[in-house]
Amino acid sequence: MRRSPDLHLPQATRAAAGSLPAFLAACAVALPVLLAVSAGNIADPIVRYDDYPALLAQPEGFWQKTLTEGRWLNYLWHLRGAVTPAWLNFVLFQILWGVTAAAIATAATPPGSRKWFTAVLALTLLPAPPVFLMAPWSSTLIPGFAVLALFACLALVLSQAALRLLLPLFTLLAFTAYTTFPLILLAVCLISTRQRSLPDLARLLILFGASFAGAVLAVYALNWQVHGVFGIPLDPARSPDPAQDLAGLWSHLPLLQETLSVLLGKLSFQSTPVLLFHLCLLIAATAVLLRRQSLEALYLWTALWAGMALMTLQVLKLGVTIPVRAFHFTWIIYAVLIVRAAQELSRGPGLPGRLARNAVLLVALSYLVQTAVQFTRFRDWQHETRAMAAAIAAQPGPVYATGSILDYPAARKAGLHRASSLASRLELLTGRQVSLCGAIPEACAHLPPGLTSPAPEPQPQARLERFKGANVLVFPPRQ
């Protein structure tokens, strides 16, 4: 009987050696596909109004978020000094997510037709709707996704004990990049565990709870030292209404309902049949895993329950809705559940395995196509603002913007949050300051009413007007 040449190696080393081919195969599939899917946004990526400080390495523009969101790691990223193009930041953001998805997929799929299922799971993870919604903040989120990618890759090469020893440190780093990123770290730990048991699950949850509490207290202490506030007070723009008693918690139930309704709508692209399909697939996958790998199903659902519990507590306690982009962990757990169920059903020949594989491929491919389509919705705004910038560059004088900027068709299609997105975009393209008359009306007091309050139009078209040496961008409201 021939002795395996790697039997003398530690178990973690042998596991890493076995995972490497599957991980490389998943990366080889995931990265080109992800870049192809996002091709419509690479050359001139959309940038949200509060992502410009990260793009331009302007820490003063992000300083307030260290207090209201505790995002100190992102603030350090703003101090880097070097400014890189928006397209490069977006590509790096996508690559980091692709590597994270490939590593999670490798950790989730045990040997046995591993490369195929690992690649399919990576493809299912890539078009996660919450991650797509994060893409317009790609410059800000680079350090956070770097933390996630590193931890997911470490899960492939470290022992279970060593990975968990690093969990407190990575939880602190992830929390200071995006407050819900630690939930992805918990998911990685639960997914990558091979020696499962109820005591082990309890120990991991206690470790994560202590790590998360430690990260929160560390940020509280840092805010106290720097800002003089022990805590993370929410931005008033979110209209927080902290609950003081049980009645306050109860009064916030409509906010929880709204949060969950928006989440389910975004995850299903506002399609009830698609949502029902996902629910049926989730129930079937859970039933398969409960029957064949019951502890694995419990670990995966624990990751989902823990995340949803924290989200629910935040909504009820703080009185705010939570954006869909914070629920990235839900898609990760869903994707792992359905692919692992398909892998279990495919251990032998038969119709159930084929149906499961086809269902998973349907989810992966349809969502990749939908995501590619979604990335093209920014094109009109990017094209029109480039034309505006070219027209402004040809004319001397100050620049003003008037009218209904956010109601402009291209702006609505691109999902702009604030009119300052226009000013930042044009300043980036032209190097000239743009005064928004809606934000600073005194700066536009000398302009005639016909420019500051344009008449509604059935199909609004932005136009550039000249007035006494000034350039006035007029955005008529819709009639």
N, C-alpha and C positions, 0 to 999 in steps of 0.2 A: 504493500500500500504506500503510495507516494505521499510524502509529507508536504503540505502547503508551505511555500517559501515565506509566507508572512505570518505564520502562526506564532512566531516569537515576538511579534509586535504587540503593543498594548491594544486593547479592544477599540479605544477611540481612534487610534491610528489606522487600524484595519477598516473601521467604519468610514473614515475619511477617504481612504484609498478606494473603497467601493462606491462612495458618493461622487467622487470627482468626475468620472465619465458621464454620469447622468446630469450633473450640474453643468458641465461644459456643453453637453448636447442641448440642454434647456436654454442656456445662454445663446447658443448658436441659432436657435429657432426664435427665441423671444426678442432679442435685441433688433434684428432686422425687421421683424414683423411690427414691433412697436414703433420704430422710426418710420416705416412705411405708412402705418395707420395715422400717425401724427404729421405726415408730410405737408398737409395743408396748412399747418401752423408753424412750420420750422423757419421758413425764409423771413417771415415778419410776424413773430409770435405776439399774441395779445398780452398786454400787461395791465393789470388792475392798478387803480389809482394808488393803493398803498403798497404796491410792489416796486414802484419807481425808486424809493430810497435804497432798496437792496440792489437794484439794477445799477444805480449810479454810485453805489458805495457812499451814501449820505447818512451816517448814523443819527444825526439830529432828527431826521424825518421818522425814525423808528423808535426814538427814545421813550415816547409815551407808552408804547406797547410793552416795555419792560415792566411797567407798573400795572397796566390794566390786563395783561395777558401772561406776565411772567416769562417772556420769551428772551431770556438773556443769552442763550447760545446764538440765536439769530442776530442779536445786537452785536456780538463779537464778530460775526460774519460781516456785518456792515462796516466794521473797522478795518477791513482788509486792505483798503487803499486802491488796489487794482480794479479797474472797470473793464468788464468783458462784455461782448455784444449780447443782446437779448437772445439771439438764436442759439448762441453757444451755451448760455445758461439753460435754455429750454432743453436742448439736446442732452446736456449733462443730467438734468432732472429726470428725463425719460430713461437714460441709461441706468441711473441709480435705481429707479423703480423696476426696470427690467431685471437687473441683477437681484434685487430683493425678491421679486416674484419667482425667479429661477431657483434661488436658494430655498425659499419656502416650499416650492414644489418638490425639490429634491428631498428636503427634510420630511415631507409628508408622505412620500410614496416609498414603501418598503420594497425590497428586491422582488423581482418577478415581473417580466415585461416592463421593467422600470423605466427605461428611456422613453418609451412611447407615452406612458401615463404621466411621467414627469413633464414632458414637453407639452402635453395637452393641458395639464393643470397650470403650467406657466401661461399658456395662451388664454386660459379661462381667467386667470388673475389679472392679466394685463389690462383689459378694458374695464376695470372696476370703475363704475360711475363716480364714486367719491374722489378717486385719484384724478379722473378727468376734470372734475370741478376744481381741483387744486392747481391744475396746470397754469392758469393765469398768474399764479403767485410763484412761479418756478424759481425766480431769482432768490426769493426769501427762503424757500423751503429746501434749498440744496443741502445745508448742513444737517437738517433733520432727516432727510432721506439717506444721507451718507451714514448716519448713525444706524438707521434701520437696515441698510444694506450690509454694513459691517457685522451687526449682531446676527443677522440671518446667515451670513457666511460662516461666522464663528460656530453657529449651531451645527455645521457640517463637519467641523474639524475638532471640536472640543468634546470632552466627556460631558455627560449630563450634569455632574456635580460642578465641573469647572464653569460651564455656561451659567449656571445659576449663581455662582459666586460673583459673576460679573453683572448680574441683573440689577442690583442697587445702583451701580455706577451708570449703567446705560439708561436706567429709568430716569435718573436725574438729568442726563443729557437730552433724552427724548422729550421729557416734560418741558424743558426750557427751549425746545425747538417748536413743539406743538403739543398742547396740553393733553391730547388724546393719543399721541404716538405711543406712550407706554402700553396701551392696550394691544398694540401690534407685537410688542416685545413679549407680553404674556402669551399671546397666541402662538408665537414662535416657540416658546418654551413648552407649551402644552402639545403642540404639533410634533415637535422633535423628540419628545419623550418616548422611549422604547420600553422601559421597564415600568409599566403602569400599575398602580394600585391605589386604593382609596386613601391610605395614609400618605402616600407620595403626593397625591392631588391636594390633600389638605395642607401639607407642608409647603407646597409651591404657592398655594393661594395666600398662606400666611406670609411667606417671603415677599410676594408681590405686594400685598397690602402694606407691609412695613416699608418696602422700597418706595411705593407711591406716596405714603404718608411722609416719609423722610424727604422726598423730592419737594413736596408741597411746603413742608416746614422750612427747607433750605431756601426756597424762593421767597417765602414770607420773611425770613430773617434778612435776606439780601435786600428786599424792598424796604424793610425797616431801616437798614443801615444807609441805603442810598436815597430813598424817597421819604423816609420818615413815616411810612405806613406799614404796619404789620399785617400783610394780607395781599390779596390780588383784587382790588376793587374793579368791578366791571366798568367798561366804557359807558358813560351816560347815553351815548348814541344807541345803545342796545336796549334802552328803557328797562333796566333791571328793576325787579320788585321783590326783594328778598323776603321770604316767608319768616314770620316771627313765631308762629304757632301752628298747630294742626290745621286750623281753619285756613291759614295762609297757604299751606301745602295743598289743601283740597281745592282752593280757588285757582290753582295753577294747572289743574287737570286739562282744561281746554288747550293750554300751551303744549302739553305733552301729546295730546291728540293731534294738534297741528304739526308738531315735529315728526311724529310717526307717519302721518298722512303724506307729508312732503317727501319723507324718506322713501316710502314704498312707491310713490309716484316716480321719483327720480330713478330708483333701481329698476323699474319696469318701463321706463321711457313713456310714462303716462298711459300705459296700455293695460286695461283690466285683464284681457286674455293672457297677456305675457305674465302678469303678476300671478294669476291663478296657476299657470304652467310652472312657475318657479316654486310656488307653495306645494304643489303636488310632487314636484321633483325633490324638494327638500324633505317632505314627509316620507317618500319612498326611500330616499338615500339613508335617512335616519333609521328606518325600519331594518334595512339591510345591515347597516353597521351594528345596530343593537343585537341583531341575531348572530352576526359573525365576529364582530370585534366590539363587544359591549363597552369595555373600558375606554377604547379609543373614541367611541361615540360620546361617552360621558365627558371625556377631556375636551372634545371639540365644543360640545354644547356648554360646558362650563366657561370656556372663553367667550362665547356669545352672551351667556347670561351675565357674566361679570361686567362685560362692557355695557350692556343695556342697563344694568342696575346703576352703574355710575352715571350714565347719561340721564336716566330717569331722575336720579337724585339731584343732579345739577338743574334740570328743568324745574322740578318742584320746589327746590330750595331757593334758587336764584330768581325764578320768575322770568326766564328768557327761553326763547326757542333756540335750538342748536342746529347749525347748518348741516346739510347732508354730507359735506366733505369731511366732517368729523367722524363719520360712521364707516371709515375704511375697513375696520375689522370685520364688519358684518359680511362684506363680500368675500373677504379672505376665508372666513369660516365656511360660508356657503359653498364656495368653489372647492375647498378641500373635502367637504362632506360628499358632494356629488361625484367627484372624481374617485375618491377612495371607495365609494360604493360600487362604482363601475369597475374598478380594479378587482374588488372582491368577487363580483358577479362574473368576471372574465377569467377566473382561475380555472374554469373548465369550459368546454365548448357548449354552446346552447344559445337559444333565443334571448334570454334575459341579459346576458353579457353584451350581445350585439345591440340590443335596444338601449342599454345603459350607455354604451360607448357612443352611439349615434346621438343620444340626447345631450351628452356632454359636449360633443363636437358642435351640435346645433347652438348651444348656449355660447360657446367660445367664438365660433365664426360669426354668428349673427351680431354679437356685441362688438366684435372687432369692426365689422362693417358699420354698425351704428355709430361707434366712436369716431371712425374716419369721417363719416358724414357730419357729426357734431363739430369736429375740428374745422370744417369749412364754413361754419356760420359766422366766423369772425372776418371773413374775407371782405365783405362789403364795407365794413367800418375801416378796416386797414387800408383798403384801396381809396376810399373817399378822403380819409385824413391825409394820405400821401399826396393826393391832388390838392387838398387845401394847403398843405405845407409848401408845395411847389408854387402855388399862386402867391402865398404870403412872401416867400423868399424873393419873388420878383418885384416886390413893392416895398419901398422904405416906409418908416413910420411905426407907431405903436399898433398893437393888435388887440382887438376886443372881440368877445364872443357874446352874442345875445340870443334870446329866444328859448325854446324848449329843447334843450340839448338831449336830455335823457329820453324824451318822447320821440326823438328823431328815429325813423324806421331802422336805419343801419345800427344806431346805438342800442335800440331795443333788441334787435336780433343778436347783437354781441353781448347783451346782458350787462351793460355798464351799470355800475353801482352809484357813481357820483359824477357830476359834471366836471370835476377836476381831472378826470381821466383825459378829457379833451385837451385841457391846458397842458398837462404833463406830456401827452403824446406829441403835441405840436412843438412844445419847447425842446423835446428830444430831437425832433426832426429838423427844426430850424435854428435852434439855439437862441430863440427870442422869447421873451416873456409874453404870456397871453393873459389878459385881464378878463375874468368872468363877471359879466355885469350882474348876474343873479346873486353872486357871492359878495361882490363889493360894488353896490349900486352907485356909491359916491364917485367911483372912478369913471363912471359912464354918464354922469349927470349932464355933460355937455352934448351928448348925442341926442338927436331928434327922436320923438316918440315913434316915428315910423320904423326906426332901426331897433330901439330898445324893446318895443312891443309890436313885433311884426304880426300882420294879419294871418289868420289861419288859412291853410291850403288843403285841398282834398288829398294831394300827394306831395307832402312837403319836400322841398329841395333846398339844401343849404346853398348859400351864395355868399360871395365876398363883395362887399360894398366899400367904396372909398368915400371918406368924409373928412374934409379939411386935413389932408395928409395922413389920416389914420386908416387902418384896415379893420373893417368890421365884418366878422363872420356872423351871418344871420341864420338862425334855425327856426323857421316858422312852425307853429304848432299845427297839429292835425285838425282839420275842420270837422 
